[in-house]
Amino acid sequence: MLFPTLAFGVFFLFVYFTAWSLDRENGRRKLFLLLASWFFYAQWDWRFVALLIGSAVLNWGVGALIARQPGAKKAWLVGLGVAANLLILGFFKYYGFFIEQAGDLLMRFGWERDLPLLQIVLPVGISFFTFQGISYVVDVHRGKTPPAKSLLDVMLLMSFFPHLVAGPIVRASDLLPQFDRTPRLTRAMATHGLLLIVWGLFKKTVIASEISVNLVDPVFFDPSAYGAIDIAAAVYGYAVQIYCDFSAYSDMAIGIAALLGYSFPRNFDQPYRASSMQSFWRRWHISLSSWLRDYLYVPLGGGRKGLISSCINVFITMVLGGLWHGAAWTFLAWGALHGGVQVIERLGRAAFGDRKVVPTVVGVLVTFHIVCLGWILFRAENFDLAMAMLQGLARIGPVTALTPLLLTLIIGGLAMHWLPPRAIEGVAERLKAAPSLTLGLLVGAAFLLIEAVRPEGVAPFIYFQF
Amino acid sequence: MNDERDPPEIPLEPFPVHRPESPFPPLYESLPPGPADPPSDWIQSADAHDLPTRENRLAALGRFAFPPAPPLDDEGVAARDRRWTSRTIVVVAAFLLVFNAVSPLNWSRQQPPSWLQGTVQQLSGVWVGQLAVFGVDMPRQGAREAWMAARDARFIGQEPAAAAGSTAAGVS
């Protein structure tokens, strides 16, 4: 059940009115939201609801044990909890990849074996809810959040449908306190939520879908059939597509949660106006980058042991972040590119201090093009296709794929990064005083316009596969 | 004749010449000083309108048809905001049900045959047909045609949309 579909619209209306009708009974309200979330998840594959329940029970149990045990045993328990979560993730996501690689390696040494290959279906959103489980266990251990008061809270934390399948990764310390009592819905929250849903719907179904279907997919499928301008447009187009696709999901998730009274953290903050790779990762998929920082980079040692150590740690973190996106060498290379550039930036800062060596405009342009280079690795099925895309950038040929509309959408998708940073919040602040009829008609008209121009059908969000 | 007054010839009696003691308590001025007043708690910046007042309910009833309700507490404000949000969502849903009626029809056409799919298709088919009489589908249709025209537009010297499509299909 995808957000931009009629089925989800009907589902949400039912959930919204039922949840608020239970506003005097917070326990029943949470139970209803949990059941609704399981129903939502079961639309992909009902069997994986059991995995979701099992994962929540595991993390709740480990959290409760950590809270009761004395100091020395806590470290063992937290290690056990993290290992169990990683085992679940590893089995579903990386088993096939590592078995294939092991088979190739053995064959090179002449020890060919029939390794047990399994056709494993990847549960949607497993990376997101597993990371949430890990953060809960570690935060309880660190004392950043108290253990949840009930199993229901942990289950709802991990299964809450707005963030379940593609984030943002909402931590226990952010969401559990909100579960303590029935949330309040203010006009500002509601207006902001509605505007985020409309804006996300526009980005996903109009910009991302149009660019994907008519430009990016055909060019990345066969780069040899296109000239340099089409290939460059496809690369820039993919940069816009993945931003509009993923940030749209986050926007809609935040908006839907807001209408139910819950507040999620911001996940994107105009990433393409970053003037360095470090700045880019503070603006792109913020919930993942902050997760990697707190639960991977810092435990590795962070920057406490000097420059070289911090460079190694950030490189390892980015490579593993790449691997998190999928079991493929292209994702590893993508992570290594981002990690390598951050290492160079750190060395540069160590050499030149805080002096501004590169003008901001140049920094933005260079960073954006390095990110685009990374997107080629990210999008291409394999290294051969990625190399074909890069070679195609030097090929003179007619422009066949790029059209005025697609060019306008690409420019618009990039230009939205130079809107005022909190534009939607500003508009929401003005609209919240409007009568419900006025706001309803405005939002309805916006929905109608989007419905009129969107392509038939909806492609799944890119980050569903992660 | 001299300056001395003549002695009174008529006595003052029966009027009293001696003032008797008053049976009443002594006057305020003659009381001994009491304890000093406590220091003033007057606040210069205070506004008299800020002070709590108690309005006589009967007086209020006299001015209004019924007494004004007390101001909303937090719970009341939250409930009012929830109602406002719910009304907004209902307006959006009703608006789309009228002006985007074709959406349920399209959805039902994409579903595998079932009782629900068939029912939705028939109901939405009738609904779309009835609304088309009033021309409410025209805004959506107009926006779609404008978008399709923009999609078909090409740069100068570029192949037209249909030809480009067939070339791309042939290549891929």
Contacts between the chains, C-beta under 8 A, distances in Angstrom:
chain1	res1	chain2	res2	distance
A	5	B	107	7.6
A	6	B	103	5.7
A	6	B	104	6.3
A	6	B	107	4.5
A	7	B	107	7.2
A	13	B	89	7.2
A	13	B	93	6.6
A	16	B	86	7.9
A	16	B	89	6.7
A	17	B	86	7.2
A	20	B	82	5.8
A	20	B	86	7.1
A	23	B	82	7.5
A	184	B	74	7.8
A	184	B	78	4.7
A	184	B	81	7.9
A	185	B	78	6.7
A	185	B	81	5.7
A	185	B	82	5.1
A	185	B	85	5.9
A	186	B	78	7.4
A	186	B	81	5.3
A	187	B	81	5.0
A	187	B	84	6.1
A	187	B	85	7.4
A	190	B	81	6.9
A	190	B	84	7.3
A	190	B	85	4.0
A	190	B	88	7.1
A	194	B	88	7.0
A	194	B	92	7.9
A	210	B	151	7.8
A	214	B	151	7.8
A	218	B	168	6.0
A	218	B	172	5.9
A	221	B	172	6.0
A	222	B	171	6.9
A	222	B	172	5.3
A	225	B	168	7.8
A	225	B	171	4.2
A	225	B	172	6.5
A	259	B	85	6.9
A	259	B	89	7.8
A	398	B	158	7.9
A	399	B	155	6.6
A	399	B	158	6.2
A	400	B	158	7.5
A	400	B	159	7.0
A	400	B	164	5.7
A	400	B	167	6.4
A	400	B	168	6.3
A	401	B	168	6.9
A	402	B	155	7.8
A	403	B	151	7.2
A	403	B	153	6.6
A	403	B	154	6.0
A	403	B	155	7.3
A	403	B	158	7.7
A	404	B	150	7.5
A	404	B	153	5.0
A	404	B	154	7.1
A	404	B	155	6.3
A	405	B	150	4.8
A	405	B	151	5.3
A	405	B	153	6.4
A	436	B	84	5.1
A	436	B	85	7.7
A	436	B	87	3.8
A	436	B	88	4.3
A	436	B	91	6.3
A	437	B	87	7.5
A	437	B	91	5.7
A	439	B	88	5.0
A	439	B	91	7.8
A	440	B	87	7.1
A	440	B	88	4.5
A	440	B	89	7.4
A	440	B	90	7.3
A	440	B	91	2.5
A	440	B	92	5.0
A	440	B	95	6.6
A	441	B	91	6.4
A	441	B	95	6.2
A	443	B	88	7.1
A	443	B	92	5.0
A	444	B	91	6.6
A	444	B	92	4.6
A	444	B	94	8.0
A	444	B	95	3.1
A	444	B	96	5.7
A	444	B	99	7.3
A	445	B	95	7.4
A	447	B	92	6.7
A	447	B	95	7.9
A	447	B	96	5.8
A	447	B	100	7.2
A	448	B	95	7.4
A	448	B	96	6.7
A	448	B	99	5.2
A	448	B	100	5.4
A	448	B	139	6.7
A	448	B	140	6.0
A	448	B	143	7.7
A	449	B	143	5.8
A	451	B	96	7.8
A	451	B	100	5.3
A	451	B	103	6.2
A	451	B	140	7.0
A	452	B	139	7.8
A	452	B	140	4.6
A	452	B	141	7.8
A	452	B	143	3.8
A	452	B	144	4.6
A	452	B	147	6.8
A	453	B	143	6.2
A	453	B	144	6.5
A	453	B	147	4.0
A	456	B	106	7.4
A	457	B	110	7.4
